[in-house]
Amino acid sequence: MKKILSLLTLLMSATTQAQTTDLPEPVKQMEKQGIEIIKPFSAPGGVEGWLGKYQDMGVTLYLTPDKKHVISGYMYDAQGNNLSEKTINDEIYIPAGREMWKQLTAAPGITEGSAEAKCQVVAFADPFCPYCNKFWHQAQPFIKDKSISTKTLLVGVIRPDSAQYAAAVLSAKDPAKVWYDLENSDGKIKPELKSNIPPDVFKQIQHNQQLMEQLGASGTPAIYYLNKARTLQQIIGLPDAKQMADLVACK
């Protein structure tokens, strides 16, 4: 939950790519081996560092003082702390996560709870997802006491008719009530399928699924929130007791 590893697919929208003409020659050679150079950074011990991306994973490169050699890998301090991992998190994953959070909060969805809630939560859900339903029930007491508020982004991934039912919910006169009735009845009170659903509704569902894919989530529920340090947190599937406690506390 502490890292969203696939967020590097969004990286270039949140960072400025390094100008390759300014790169030292050994670093340029790393580009030829498939490493995408992002930006320089200051490393301990007077070493020049470079952040890069390889197969959607963050990498760190270190230029030797003679500027003739480059080392790819992790740097550790005398206490065994991984300094490279911290740099990758601080410079890549955390900023990319915050950019993704902006997209999640901007997306239209079904909201429950107070805007004054301590923790804002976004969850992707399928109308026929049993674990989404269990999470919905888990969340209700915390929504009522203003610990959390939720925004549900509906997708259609479980059954061939999932998208049709998701569209029926979103095109209803009161989507929030229809969704509440569906979840509160454990799927027994289904929305009426319609033949004249506006195309924009299906576009909304498609957009939600694209967001899910960008986040690397392959199933529902896929749950996201920013913790108190404003780091994006991810829970895939039904939260266990610790995950739920962290979510409610925005940890």
C-alpha positions in Angstrom: 0.0 0.0 0.0 2.9 2.4 0.6 4.0 2.6 -3.0 2.1 2.9 -6.2 4.8 1.3 -8.4 3.0 1.8 -11.8 2.7 5.6 -11.3 5.8 6.0 -13.5 3.5 5.7 -16.5 2.3 9.1 -15.5 5.6 10.6 -14.7 6.3 12.7 -17.7 3.1 14.7 -17.1 4.5 15.6 -13.6 8.2 16.2 -14.2 10.5 17.9 -16.7 12.6 15.5 -18.8 16.3 16.3 -18.8 17.8 17.8 -21.9 19.9 15.1 -23.4 22.3 17.6 -25.0 23.4 18.6 -21.4 24.1 15.1 -20.2 27.6 13.8 -19.5 28.7 11.2 -22.1 28.5 8.2 -19.7 24.9 9.2 -18.8 24.1 9.5 -22.5 25.2 6.0 -23.0 22.6 4.8 -20.5 20.0 6.3 -22.7 21.2 4.0 -25.5 20.6 1.1 -23.2 16.9 2.1 -22.7 17.1 4.2 -19.6 15.0 7.4 -19.9 16.8 10.2 -18.1 14.5 12.5 -16.1 16.6 14.9 -14.0 19.8 15.4 -12.1 20.0 15.5 -8.3 22.7 16.1 -5.7 24.0 12.9 -4.1 26.0 12.6 -0.9 29.8 12.7 -1.0 30.0 15.1 -3.9 28.7 12.6 -6.4 26.5 13.8 -9.2 23.3 11.8 -9.5 20.7 11.3 -12.2 17.1 10.0 -12.0 15.9 7.8 -14.7 13.2 5.4 -15.7 13.6 1.9 -17.0 10.6 -0.3 -17.9 8.4 1.9 -15.7 10.7 1.6 -12.7 12.7 4.4 -11.1 16.5 4.1 -11.4 19.4 6.1 -10.0 22.7 6.8 -11.8 25.8 8.1 -10.2 28.6 9.9 -12.1 32.2 9.3 -10.9 34.2 12.4 -10.0 36.3 12.0 -13.2 33.0 12.2 -15.2 34.1 9.2 -17.3 32.1 6.5 -15.6 28.5 6.1 -14.4 27.2 3.6 -11.8 23.6 2.4 -11.9 22.2 1.1 -8.6 21.4 2.0 -5.0 23.5 4.2 -2.7 23.6 3.4 1.1 24.8 5.4 4.1 26.8 4.1 7.0 23.6 3.1 8.8 22.5 0.9 5.9 19.7 3.4 4.8 18.9 3.2 1.1 19.4 6.8 0.0 18.5 6.0 -3.6 15.1 4.6 -2.7 14.3 7.8 -0.8 15.3 9.9 -3.7 13.1 7.9 -6.1 10.2 8.2 -3.7 10.6 11.9 -3.0 11.4 12.9 -6.6 9.2 10.5 -8.6 6.6 8.4 -6.9 5.3 10.9 -4.4 4.9 13.8 -6.9 3.4 11.5 -9.5 1.0 10.2 -6.8 -0.2 13.7 -6.0 -0.7 14.4 -9.7 -2.8 11.3 -10.0 -4.8 12.3 -6.9 -5.8 15.5 -8.7 -7.2 13.4 -11.5 -9.1 11.2 -9.1 -10.6 14.0 -7.2 -11.5 15.8 -10.4 -13.3 12.8 -11.9 -17.1 12.9 -11.5 -18.4 10.1 -9.2 -20.9 9.2 -6.5 -20.0 11.0 -3.3 -21.0 9.9 0.2 -20.2 11.8 3.4 -19.2 15.2 4.5 -16.7 17.5 2.8 -15.3 18.1 6.3 -14.4 14.5 6.8 -10.9 13.8 8.1 -9.9 11.6 5.1 -11.1 11.8 1.5 -11.3 8.4 -0.2 -11.8 7.4 -3.9 -12.8 3.9 -4.7 -13.3 2.1 -8.1 -16.2 -0.3 -7.9 -18.2 -2.6 -10.2 -22.0 -3.0 -9.5 -21.5 -6.8 -9.2 -18.3 -6.7 -7.1 -19.0 -8.5 -3.8 -15.9 -7.1 -2.1 -16.9 -3.6 -3.2 -20.2 -4.2 -1.5 -18.4 -5.4 1.7 -16.2 -2.3 1.6 -19.2 -0.1 1.2 -20.7 -1.6 4.4 -17.4 -1.3 6.2 -17.2 2.4 5.3 -20.7 3.4 6.4 -20.1 3.9 10.1 -17.0 6.0 9.3 -18.9 8.0 6.8 -21.6 8.8 9.4 -19.1 9.9 12.0 -17.2 12.1 9.5 -14.0 10.1 9.7 -14.0 9.6 5.9 -15.9 10.6 2.9 -16.0 8.5 -0.3 -16.2 9.1 -4.0 -17.1 6.0 -6.0 -16.0 5.7 -9.6 -18.0 3.1 -11.3 -16.5 0.7 -13.8 -17.7 -2.4 -15.7 -15.1 -5.2 -15.3 -16.7 -8.2 -13.7 -19.6 -9.2 -15.9 -20.5 -8.5 -19.5 -23.4 -6.4 -18.4 -21.5 -4.6 -15.6 -21.1 -1.5 -17.7 -24.8 -1.4 -18.5 -25.7 -1.5 -14.8 -23.1 1.1 -14.0 -24.5 3.3 -16.7 -28.0 2.8 -15.3 -26.9 4.0 -11.9 -25.1 7.0 -13.3 -27.9 8.0 -15.6 -30.6 7.8 -12.9 -32.3 11.0 -11.6 -30.5 10.5 -8.2 -27.4 8.3 -8.8 -26.4 8.4 -5.2 -29.7 7.0 -4.0 -29.7 4.3 -6.6 -26.2 3.3 -5.7 -27.1 3.3 -2.0 -30.1 1.1 -2.6 -28.0 -1.3 -4.7 -25.3 -1.6 -2.1 -27.5 -1.5 1.0 -29.6 -4.3 -0.4 -26.5 -6.4 -1.2 -27.3 -6.2 -4.9 -31.0 -7.1 -4.7 -32.4 -3.7 -5.6 -30.9 -3.3 -9.1 -31.3 -0.2 -11.3 -33.6 -0.5 -14.3 -31.7 -0.9 -17.5 -32.4 1.7 -20.1 -32.0 1.8 -23.9 -31.5 5.5 -24.2 -28.5 6.2 -21.9 -26.5 9.2 -23.0 -23.1 8.4 -24.7 -21.4 10.7 -22.1 -22.3 8.2 -19.4 -20.4 5.4 -21.1 -17.5 7.7 -21.7 -17.4 8.4 -18.0 -17.2 4.7 -17.2 -14.5 4.2 -19.9 -12.5 7.1 -18.4 -12.8 5.5 -15.0 -11.4 2.3 -16.3 -8.6 4.1 -18.0 -7.7 5.7 -14.6 -7.7 2.3 -13.0 -5.4 0.9 -15.6 -3.0 3.9 -15.2 -2.8 3.1 -11.5 -2.1 -0.5 -12.2 -5.2 -1.8 -10.5 -6.5 -5.0 -12.1 -9.5 -5.6 -9.9 -12.1 -4.0 -7.7 -12.4 -2.4 -5.2 -9.4 -0.3 -5.9 -9.2 2.3 -3.1 -7.0 5.4 -2.9 -6.4 8.3 -0.5 -3.7 10.8 0.4 -2.3 10.2 3.9 -1.3 13.0 6.3 2.1 13.3 4.5 0.1 13.7 1.2 1.5 10.5 -0.2 -0.9 8.5 -2.3 -2.0 5.2 -0.7 -3.5 2.2 -2.5 -5.6 -0.7 -1.3 -6.5 -3.4 -3.9 -9.3 -5.6 -2.8 -11.2 -5.7 0.5 -9.2 -3.9 3.2 -8.1 -6.0 6.1 -8.4 -4.7 9.7 -5.1 -2.8 9.6 -5.6 -1.3 6.2 -9.1 -0.1 7.2 -7.7 1.4 10.4 -5.0 3.2 8.5 -7.5 4.4 6.0 -9.8 5.8 8.7 -6.9 7.5 10.3 -5.5 8.7 7.0 -2.2 7.0 7.7 
